[in-house]
Amino acid sequence: MREIYFITGNKGKLLEAEKKLSDLDVRIIQKNIGYPEIQADTLEEVAEFGVQYLVDKVKDTFILEDAGLFIDALKGFPGVYSAYVYKTIGFNGILKLMEGIRDRGAVFRSVYAYKEPDSPALFFIGECRGAIATKNRGSNGFGFDPIFIPSGSTRTFAEMSTEEKNSFSHRGKALEKLYDFLENRIKLA
Ligand code: IMP
């Protein structure tokens, strides 16, 4: 069985990856060593910097993921600053910023980086459009889940099981691409 290190401190992200990749012959091992999340314009740049920072420190195959919530009416804010905004004002702060705003449209984006020793990093991107709720609902998941309603549902991510969230989510879509890649990679090995 292949071992892939997932560089993350986020148990929610780990659970989502384990569920999505569970029928492949791979074992996802969490490695919570941290890496700098630079201030950049895109998630891809943040992920790429993380990979370069970790390359000398992790000798085995690893993945990392960077995600963000881009709100239309706030011109894409918090976007690449989502982690900082979550830590400081949280989802209640976002609900406050959105008070009285009718355009609730938003998109979650996820970028997975996959790095094998001696090969360039590969990136898998997923997006999920949806709306910012007017009140927080649900207690599953993490981060902004209680205030995000994906298109095609009336419930927030926090009102869904991990499997159901994965079927809609930005990370689920990026993971599907990673899944297809790994399936072929395993066949060819
Ligand atoms: P990062 O990818 O860990 O930097 O995530 C950025 C911020 O967005 C964090 O505060 C996360 O809690 C939040 N976030 C990322 N993905 C999700 C998600 O699937 N649901 C809710 N919040 C998320």
Residues whose N, C-alpha, C, O or C-beta is under 5 A from the ligand:
A	BS01	IMP	E65 D66 A67 G68 S82 A83 Y86 F142 G143 F144 D145
